[in-house]
Amino acid sequence: MEKYVVRCSKCGEVHGPHSLNCKNGDDALLRTEYSSKQLHPADLPGIWRYQDWLPVNGIIEEGSGRTITYKSQGFAEEYGLEDLWIAFNGYWPERDAGMMTCTFKDLESFPTMQLIRELNEERIMVVASAGNTARAFSHACTITGQPLLLVVPENSAHRLWTTHEQNPSVCLVTVEGDYFDAISLAGKIASRDGFVNEGGAKNVARRDGMATVMLDAALTMGTLPDHYFQAVGSGTGGISAWEASMRLAEDGRFGSKLPVLHLGQNIPCAPLYSLWSDSDVVSDSCPEGMYDDVLFNRKPPYSVKGGVKDALDATGGMMYAVSNDEASASQSLFEKTEGIDINPAAAVAVAALVQAVEGGNVLPEDRIVLNITGGGQKRLMQDYPVRQIEPSAGVSAKDPNAEDEILNIVEGFFGVRI
Ligand SMILES: *Cc1c(COP(=O)(O)O)cnc(C)c1O
């Protein structure tokens, strides 16, 4: 029997392993269906422990950390929460957390690269990113040698640090423009011969990788939680948490009630919150002024079949709008009470939890999972020297020839003709 099939969430048609779209399904997300209905953790390092429910057969042994779930004491006490669990994604050796790029994007990059490997993909992979995704994919490609083109907004290039030496398989192009400009340029390049698109939210290896946050939490706690908190930009992590919950409910050993999704966004740039609340909390100058602009995505998969709206509806979930002041206060308190530095995006989830406690959306005895989507970057820098990845060149999104310019850069970098 096949390990899994990939099925359209709209029409039910079955597709091949790295399919991103269904011709009958508009933009409906495709979803993996595993033949193993119960989760049996494998004796493998890092994320590969959840091999049963990852759409790959082999593993990338090196550098593949996983989520570490533990019960909060310090922060939980501040708010009188009796059953708060932290799903930590990042670097924190004292707790065996070893994600070397310090965010849960490592959970997306490794399964994606492994799937690409198993499909014998030789084309150049294209990734557009506001930073954390680019760092994670660059890290994974340095290990596997897969050629990678990163298209990153100029203002996010500072996030592209690495613990590796200069890497001949990663070509970085910066774009004068925002994340959306980078996505649309990358999309045009990826549709050409010689390139392959990683697919973003549509890529099941990415979503099932992120889904391991919920798997780790449920296995550690022994049950599904009542509530799940996360900061979102595209909302892919929220969709993944919901998909994991459905699989765990079907497993039969973790309870049958789906955890309520509580997804936080940062005002003044909160497109998902706006769609959910039917308001307009997106200023014209976005992502300027954000606490962390990795949380800005101008076209999140909200109303597509199997997307964020379906995930919220199915779980009775809700969105939160978090101000910079709230995020900053939550970040300080969390770091002080839990003893680890966290990524600013993760502080938005902490602040959403604070709002939920104060608004009575959660009760003191409820079992809560708080996804710390990134942390331990300062901690990592105590242990490892890091350096910036050098851009090969920069283009302007306004330049009508930007696409051709990137192609020239790529030809020069990899020494190929495209
Ligand atoms: C990407 C990212 C998020 C948002 O993830 P979604 O794709 O919207 O689920 C949150 N926190 C950090 C640190 C991130 O890198």
Ligand as a Chemical Component Dictionary entry (heavy atoms), coordinates in Angstrom:
data_LIG
# 
_chem_comp.id                   LIG 
_chem_comp.type                 NON-POLYMER 
_chem_comp.pdbx_formal_charge   0 
_chem_comp.three_letter_code    LIG 
# 
loop_
_chem_comp_atom.comp_id 
_chem_comp_atom.atom_id 
_chem_comp_atom.alt_atom_id 
_chem_comp_atom.type_symbol 
_chem_comp_atom.charge 
_chem_comp_atom.model_Cartn_x 
_chem_comp_atom.model_Cartn_y 
_chem_comp_atom.model_Cartn_z 
_chem_comp_atom.pdbx_ordinal 
LIG C1 C1 C 0 6.398 32.399 9.365  1  
LIG C2 C2 C 0 6.310 32.705 10.808 2  
LIG C3 C3 C 0 5.070 32.850 11.447 3  
LIG C4 C4 C 0 3.755 32.783 10.722 4  
LIG O1 O1 O 0 3.549 31.559 10.145 5  
LIG P1 P1 P 0 2.316 31.157 9.230  6  
LIG O2 O2 O 0 2.911 30.691 7.947  7  
LIG O3 O3 O 0 1.434 32.332 9.031  8  
LIG O4 O4 O 0 1.629 30.079 9.960  9  
LIG C5 C5 C 0 5.071 33.058 12.804 10 
LIG N1 N1 N 0 6.214 33.155 13.501 11 
LIG C6 C6 C 0 7.423 33.031 12.921 12 
LIG C7 C7 C 0 8.643 33.158 13.755 13 
LIG C8 C8 C 0 7.513 32.803 11.562 14 
LIG O5 O5 O 0 8.722 32.683 10.995 15 
# 
loop_
_chem_comp_bond.comp_id 
_chem_comp_bond.atom_id_1 
_chem_comp_bond.atom_id_2 
_chem_comp_bond.value_order 
_chem_comp_bond.pdbx_ordinal 
LIG C1 C2 SING 1  
LIG C2 C3 SING 2  
LIG C2 C8 DOUB 3  
LIG C3 C4 SING 4  
LIG C3 C5 DOUB 5  
LIG C4 O1 SING 6  
LIG O1 P1 SING 7  
LIG P1 O2 DOUB 8  
LIG P1 O3 SING 9  
LIG P1 O4 SING 10 
LIG C5 N1 SING 11 
LIG N1 C6 DOUB 12 
LIG C6 C7 SING 13 
LIG C6 C8 SING 14 
LIG C8 O5 SING 15 
# 
